[in-house]
Amino acid sequence: MMGFIVRFLMVVFALWLAAQIVPGIEVRSTSSVVAAAVILGLLNAIVRPILILLTLPLTIVTLGLFLLVINAAMLWGASLFLHGFVVKGFVAALLGSILVSAISWVGQRVTAK
C-alpha cells in the first residue's frame, strides 16, 4: 500500500513539474494536479491497453515509438476531463508525457525494492 501511495505522489509531482517546465501545460491548483493524476491513472488503466491493442501493427512498424503518441494522448485526454489542468497542443502533450513517464519510471524503481 505504501508503494502505491509513493508512486501516486511521484505522478502528482511529475505533473506539477511538467506544468512548470513544459510550455503549454498549465495547472491552476494543487487539487487540479491531484485530480489530474487520478484521471491519468484511470485512463492508463482502462483506455491505454485498448489503444495499444488496436494500434499494435503501427507500434510494431514504428518499433514502439507510437507508444509515445499513445502516452501523449492519455495526458491530453486527462486534460479534457478537468478544467484546472490544460494541455495545449500535441508537442506539449508529448513532452509532458515523456517527463511524466520518466519520473514515474524512477518512482516505480524506487518502490520496487
Z-matrix of the N, CA and C atoms (Angstrom, degrees):
N
C 1 1.452
C 2 1.528 1 110.98
N 3 1.318 2 116.21 1 -38.95
C 4 1.459 3 119.61 2 -179.32
C 5 1.528 4 110.74 3 -65.90
N 6 1.341 5 116.67 4 -36.44
C 7 1.461 6 120.36 5 178.33
C 8 1.515 7 111.66 6 -62.95
N 9 1.334 8 116.83 7 -39.05
C 10 1.465 9 121.40 8 178.30
C 11 1.526 10 110.48 9 -62.82
N 12 1.315 11 116.43 10 -43.62
C 13 1.468 12 120.76 11 -179.41
C 14 1.513 13 110.80 12 -64.95
N 15 1.329 14 116.90 13 -41.60
C 16 1.465 15 120.50 14 179.37
C 17 1.526 16 110.38 15 -64.60
N 18 1.339 17 117.57 16 -43.23
C 19 1.471 18 120.47 17 178.71
C 20 1.527 19 110.74 18 -64.32
N 21 1.332 20 116.75 19 -40.38
C 22 1.463 21 120.07 20 177.86
C 23 1.531 22 110.87 21 -61.88
N 24 1.321 23 116.52 22 -44.06
C 25 1.464 24 120.24 23 178.64
C 26 1.524 25 111.32 24 -65.39
N 27 1.332 26 116.89 25 -32.45
C 28 1.470 27 119.90 26 176.18
C 29 1.536 28 110.51 27 -65.63
N 30 1.324 29 117.20 28 -38.72
C 31 1.464 30 120.55 29 177.97
C 32 1.525 31 110.05 30 -67.70
N 33 1.317 32 117.17 31 -40.79
C 34 1.464 33 120.46 32 176.61
C 35 1.526 34 109.59 33 -60.07
N 36 1.330 35 116.39 34 -46.04
C 37 1.464 36 120.32 35 177.97
C 38 1.528 37 111.00 36 -62.19
N 39 1.330 38 117.09 37 -41.59
C 40 1.459 39 121.13 38 -179.26
C 41 1.523 40 111.43 39 -63.75
N 42 1.310 41 117.16 40 -41.13
C 43 1.469 42 120.10 41 177.45
C 44 1.521 43 111.19 42 -65.85
N 45 1.330 44 116.54 43 -40.63
C 46 1.470 45 119.88 44 177.33
C 47 1.529 46 110.08 45 -63.35
N 48 1.341 47 116.77 46 -44.51
C 49 1.462 48 120.86 47 179.95
C 50 1.519 49 111.08 48 -64.32
N 51 1.329 50 117.03 49 -39.89
C 52 1.464 51 120.28 50 177.35
C 53 1.527 52 110.63 51 -61.27
N 54 1.327 53 116.62 52 -38.49
C 55 1.464 54 119.77 53 178.19
C 56 1.529 55 111.46 54 -66.84
N 57 1.329 56 116.76 55 -30.48
C 58 1.459 57 120.42 56 179.37
C 59 1.526 58 112.25 57 -78.37
N 60 1.324 59 117.03 58 -34.30
C 61 1.468 60 121.18 59 -172.37
C 62 1.522 61 112.74 60 -96.20
N 63 1.321 62 117.36 61 -45.93
C 64 1.463 63 121.57 62 -171.50
C 65 1.524 64 109.96 63 -86.17
N 66 1.336 65 116.54 64 120.46
C 67 1.464 66 117.88 65 174.56
C 68 1.525 67 109.61 66 -68.84
N 69 1.304 68 116.79 67 134.13
C 70 1.452 69 121.12 68 -178.81
C 71 1.514 70 113.46 69 106.31
N 72 1.341 71 117.20 70 -7.23
C 73 1.460 72 120.78 71 174.12
C 74 1.518 73 107.08 72 -113.99
N 75 1.323 74 115.10 73 124.52
C 76 1.460 75 120.55 74 -178.08
C 77 1.524 76 110.22 75 -127.89
N 78 1.326 77 115.10 76 140.23
C 79 1.462 78 122.19 77 175.36
C 80 1.517 79 106.41 78 -126.98
N 81 1.326 80 116.73 79 129.49
C 82 1.457 81 120.33 80 -174.37
C 83 1.516 82 114.51 81 -93.82
N 84 1.341 83 118.31 82 -19.82
C 85 1.461 84 120.05 83 179.90
C 86 1.517 85 110.00 84 -158.97
N 87 1.319 86 115.08 85 167.86
C 88 1.462 87 120.42 86 178.52
C 89 1.524 88 110.70 87 -65.25
N 90 1.315 89 116.50 88 -39.31
C 91 1.467 90 118.90 89 179.08
C 92 1.522 91 111.46 90 -65.86
N 93 1.326 92 117.01 91 -29.50
C 94 1.462 93 120.06 92 176.47
C 95 1.521 94 111.25 93 -66.93
N 96 1.320 95 116.72 94 -38.22
C 97 1.470 96 120.40 95 178.76
C 98 1.531 97 109.82 96 -65.99
N 99 1.309 98 117.02 97 -43.75
C 100 1.464 99 121.06 98 179.83
C 101 1.534 100 110.05 99 -64.51
N 102 1.327 101 116.88 100 -44.54
C 103 1.466 102 120.44 101 178.79
C 104 1.526 103 110.90 102 -64.44
N 105 1.332 104 117.18 103 -38.33
C 106 1.461 105 120.83 104 177.85
C 107 1.527 106 110.93 105 -63.67
N 108 1.326 107 117.04 106 -38.02
C 109 1.464 108 120.50 107 178.07
C 110 1.527 109 110.75 108 -65.74
N 111 1.323 110 116.99 109 -39.39
C 112 1.468 111 120.46 110 178.07
C 113 1.527 112 110.35 111 -65.44
N 114 1.328 113 116.60 112 -46.91
C 115 1.464 114 120.71 113 -179.77
C 116 1.521 115 110.67 114 -64.17
N 117 1.323 116 117.52 115 -42.35
C 118 1.457 117 120.91 116 177.88
C 119 1.523 118 110.86 117 -61.46
N 120 1.310 119 117.24 118 -40.48
C 121 1.461 120 120.86 119 177.28
C 122 1.518 121 112.16 120 -62.84
N 123 1.325 122 116.56 121 -42.18
C 124 1.468 123 120.38 122 178.10
C 125 1.525 124 111.57 123 -65.70
N 126 1.329 125 116.71 124 -42.81
C 127 1.461 126 119.58 125 177.83
C 128 1.529 127 111.43 126 -63.47
N 129 1.337 128 116.12 127 -41.18
C 130 1.461 129 119.61 128 179.24
C 131 1.520 130 111.93 129 -67.00
N 132 1.319 131 117.47 130 -29.27
C 133 1.466 132 120.89 131 -179.56
C 134 1.524 133 112.51 132 -82.29
N 135 1.336 134 117.87 133 -31.66
C 136 1.462 135 120.60 134 -172.78
C 137 1.534 136 112.43 135 -106.42
N 138 1.318 137 117.05 136 -53.68
C 139 1.469 138 121.08 137 -171.73
C 140 1.532 139 112.19 138 -83.36
N 141 1.323 140 117.46 139 -40.50
C 142 1.474 141 121.04 140 -174.81
C 143 1.527 142 113.14 141 -58.19
N 144 1.342 143 120.57 142 -44.56
C 145 1.472 144 118.58 143 178.63
C 146 1.538 145 112.95 144 -61.63
N 147 1.317 146 116.52 145 -35.55
C 148 1.466 147 120.28 146 178.34
C 149 1.523 148 110.18 147 -66.57
N 150 1.341 149 116.75 148 -44.50
C 151 1.460 150 120.56 149 178.29
C 152 1.532 151 111.51 150 -63.52
N 153 1.306 152 116.79 151 -39.90
C 154 1.461 153 119.79 152 179.10
C 155 1.527 154 110.04 153 -62.75
N 156 1.310 155 116.91 154 -42.36
C 157 1.463 156 120.66 155 179.22
C 158 1.529 157 111.37 156 -65.37
N 159 1.325 158 116.73 157 -43.54
C 160 1.464 159 120.28 158 -178.80
C 161 1.527 160 112.80 159 -68.19
N 162 1.311 161 117.59 160 -30.83
C 163 1.468 162 121.15 161 -177.39
C 164 1.526 163 112.57 162 -103.91
N 165 1.311 164 117.07 163 18.17
C 166 1.461 165 120.85 164 -177.62
C 167 1.532 166 113.33 165 -55.44
N 168 1.341 167 119.92 166 -45.17
C 169 1.472 168 118.06 167 178.33
C 170 1.529 169 112.90 168 -60.08
N 171 1.318 170 116.83 169 -41.39
C 172 1.460 171 120.79 170 178.89
C 173 1.525 172 110.84 171 -66.78
N 174 1.303 173 116.78 172 -37.66
C 175 1.462 174 121.11 173 177.84
C 176 1.530 175 110.70 174 -64.66
N 177 1.323 176 116.62 175 -39.59
C 178 1.462 177 120.04 176 178.87
C 179 1.523 178 110.88 177 -67.63
N 180 1.328 179 117.18 178 -43.42
C 181 1.463 180 121.27 179 -179.70
C 182 1.525 181 110.85 180 -62.61
N 183 1.330 182 117.37 181 -37.71
C 184 1.472 183 120.65 182 -178.97
C 185 1.525 184 112.43 183 -90.24
N 186 1.329 185 116.52 184 11.17
C 187 1.465 186 122.26 185 178.83
C 188 1.527 187 112.61 186 56.91
N 189 1.327 188 115.87 187 36.34
C 190 1.457 189 121.55 188 175.63
C 191 1.511 190 115.44 189 90.50
N 192 1.322 191 117.54 190 -6.85
C 193 1.467 192 119.24 191 -178.43
C 194 1.530 193 112.90 192 -67.98
N 195 1.326 194 117.26 193 -22.32
C 196 1.459 195 119.35 194 178.43
C 197 1.521 196 111.81 195 -66.79
N 198 1.319 197 117.17 196 -19.05
C 199 1.475 198 120.04 197 176.07
C 200 1.526 199 111.28 198 -62.66
N 201 1.335 200 116.94 199 -28.19
C 202 1.469 201 119.93 200 174.99
C 203 1.520 202 110.51 201 -63.67
N 204 1.323 203 116.51 202 -38.82
C 205 1.465 204 121.17 203 178.18
C 206 1.529 205 110.01 204 -65.95
N 207 1.337 206 116.73 205 -40.89
C 208 1.463 207 120.18 206 178.46
C 209 1.524 208 110.49 207 -64.34
N 210 1.337 209 117.79 208 -42.10
C 211 1.468 210 120.64 209 177.53
C 212 1.526 211 110.84 210 -62.34
N 213 1.331 212 116.73 211 -41.09
C 214 1.463 213 120.17 212 177.61
C 215 1.525 214 110.64 213 -63.75
N 216 1.325 215 116.98 214 -38.93
C 217 1.464 216 120.69 215 178.82
C 218 1.529 217 110.97 216 -64.77
N 219 1.323 218 117.44 217 -35.83
C 220 1.471 219 120.44 218 178.56
C 221 1.534 220 110.27 219 -66.79
N 222 1.328 221 116.90 220 -41.30
C 223 1.469 222 120.24 221 178.62
C 224 1.527 223 110.24 222 -65.69
N 225 1.322 224 116.50 223 -43.61
C 226 1.455 225 120.43 224 177.97
C 227 1.525 226 110.63 225 -64.59
N 228 1.340 227 116.33 226 -39.30
C 229 1.461 228 120.82 227 178.23
C 230 1.517 229 112.07 228 -62.20
N 231 1.327 230 116.47 229 -37.13
C 232 1.465 231 119.69 230 177.42
C 233 1.526 232 110.44 231 -63.33
N 234 1.318 233 116.61 232 -34.73
C 235 1.470 234 119.11 233 -179.65
C 236 1.527 235 111.82 234 -71.71
N 237 1.318 236 117.76 235 -21.88
C 238 1.466 237 120.21 236 178.46
C 239 1.520 238 112.46 237 -70.48
N 240 1.327 239 116.51 238 -27.65
C 241 1.468 240 121.00 239 -177.11
C 242 1.529 241 113.24 240 -89.82
N 243 1.315 242 117.84 241 -6.31
C 244 1.459 243 120.60 242 -171.34
C 245 1.525 244 110.16 243 -136.76
N 246 1.321 245 117.13 244 127.51
C 247 1.457 246 120.69 245 -178.53
C 248 1.524 247 112.77 246 -77.71
N 249 1.312 248 118.20 247 -25.30
C 250 1.458 249 121.21 248 -178.11
C 251 1.514 250 114.00 249 -86.69
N 252 1.327 251 117.48 250 -0.05
C 253 1.462 252 122.78 251 179.53
C 254 1.521 253 107.32 252 -127.72
N 255 1.339 254 116.42 253 114.80
C 256 1.461 255 121.27 254 -172.88
C 257 1.527 256 109.33 255 -121.87
N 258 1.323 257 115.81 256 131.75
C 259 1.467 258 122.16 257 172.64
C 260 1.515 259 106.53 258 -121.45
N 261 1.336 260 115.92 259 116.64
C 262 1.467 261 121.39 260 -176.45
C 263 1.522 262 109.71 261 -103.39
N 264 1.311 263 116.92 262 100.50
C 265 1.449 264 121.30 263 172.54
C 266 1.516 265 114.92 264 95.40
N 267 1.339 266 113.92 265 162.94
C 268 1.457 267 120.98 266 -176.76
C 269 1.516 268 112.57 267 -69.57
N 270 1.322 269 117.33 268 -40.07
C 271 1.467 270 119.78 269 -177.45
C 272 1.524 271 110.51 270 -64.23
N 273 1.308 272 117.19 271 -41.74
C 274 1.466 273 120.39 272 177.24
C 275 1.529 274 110.46 273 -63.24
N 276 1.328 275 116.56 274 -42.00
C 277 1.465 276 120.04 275 178.70
C 278 1.523 277 110.97 276 -64.74
N 279 1.320 278 117.34 277 -40.13
C 280 1.462 279 121.30 278 -179.60
C 281 1.525 280 111.09 279 -66.45
N 282 1.329 281 116.69 280 -49.00
C 283 1.467 282 119.86 281 179.75
C 284 1.528 283 111.37 282 -64.58
N 285 1.322 284 116.41 283 -41.28
C 286 1.461 285 120.25 284 178.27
C 287 1.517 286 112.12 285 -64.39
N 288 1.330 287 117.09 286 -40.63
C 289 1.467 288 119.66 287 -179.75
C 290 1.520 289 111.59 288 -68.46
N 291 1.322 290 117.51 289 -34.27
C 292 1.466 291 120.26 290 176.29
C 293 1.526 292 109.80 291 -64.66
N 294 1.328 293 116.45 292 -44.19
C 295 1.464 294 120.50 293 179.83
C 296 1.529 295 111.03 294 -65.53
N 297 1.311 296 117.77 295 -45.60
C 298 1.466 297 121.54 296 179.84
C 299 1.530 298 110.10 297 -63.92
N 300 1.310 299 117.45 298 -41.50
C 301 1.465 300 120.95 299 179.14
C 302 1.520 301 111.52 300 -63.71
N 303 1.329 302 116.81 301 -42.50
C 304 1.466 303 120.07 302 -179.76
C 305 1.527 304 111.44 303 -64.20
N 306 1.320 305 116.82 304 -45.37
C 307 1.462 306 119.90 305 -179.90
C 308 1.529 307 110.64 306 -68.54
N 309 1.321 308 117.75 307 -37.47
C 310 1.464 309 120.87 308 177.00
C 311 1.525 310 110.84 309 -64.50
N 312 1.317 311 116.64 310 -38.28
C 313 1.459 312 121.19 311 178.28
C 314 1.536 313 109.84 312 -62.80
N 315 1.321 314 116.31 313 -44.44
C 316 1.466 315 120.40 314 177.76
C 317 1.533 316 109.77 315 -61.72
N 318 1.316 317 116.53 316 -43.67
C 319 1.467 318 119.59 317 178.68
C 320 1.515 319 112.72 318 -62.56
N 321 1.319 320 116.60 319 -37.15
C 322 1.464 321 120.23 320 178.19
C 323 1.518 322 110.14 321 -68.02
N 324 1.312 323 118.40 322 -38.89
C 325 1.466 324 122.28 323 178.37
C 326 1.532 325 111.26 324 -65.83
N 327 1.319 326 115.65 325 -39.16
C 328 1.472 327 119.49 326 -178.78
C 329 1.527 328 110.53 327 -68.29
N 330 1.335 329 116.91 328 -40.72
C 331 1.467 330 119.63 329 -176.24
C 332 1.526 331 112.88 330 -83.79
N 333 1.329 332 118.36 331 -10.77
C 334 1.462 333 120.99 332 -178.69
C 335 1.526 334 112.24 333 -76.23
N 336 1.295 335 117.41 334 -15.85
C 337 1.463 336 120.48 335 -176.72
C 338 1.496 337 111.70 336 -76.19
